[in-house]
């Protein structure tokens, strides 16, 4: 298994424009799957480890979640319904992160938090931080095969283990106010958002998203 080892040289997000109710965010610059749970061990010594994050050139989304595709290899994300250690809850099959959020996390915690280390399914280059309200209208990915509508966008709740990881705080030490403050900061959508995909007319039963695809948000969200 491989894990990301350095920051991505992300292309700048294209200038935001509103076309047909869609506001351009930027391009997809990273796709990845979590092949195993990232929280390891048992409480109170459980820790966050990014070792099972594997980057892929493309993903597919179906009703059960995300699978990574690299040539002939197909890797189910641990949040996919069919993964043997599935963490699928029905509302967390796909997750989206933004490069500007990593910039904010690095500014607070340090440069070791490279793009992708939080484990989102797809990472979009952005020139601003987004809130849940900003994305309430949904996210649309434009692919070679058509558009992929991601709805029910919600903050991916950060865990104490990830908060400790960001602080380089000993994983076996009881969390204190410093950890609580870190988790509160991350809960502002810093580590990304969960979303839901449902086919609308059956024409794309398992849409493929590739690096370079454009991401938009619907103008129903906050400006």
Secondary structure, DSSP 8 states (H G I E B T S, - for coil): -----S-----------EETTEEEEEEEEEEEEESS-SEES-TTS-EE-GGGEEEESEEEEETTEEEEEETTEEEE-TTSTTSTT----SS-SEEEEEHHHHHHHHHHH-TT--TTTT--SEEE--SS---TTTTTT-EEEEETTEEEEEEEEEE----HHHHHHHHT--TTS---HHHHHHHHHHTTTTT-EEEEE--SSSS-TT-EEETT-EEEEETTS--
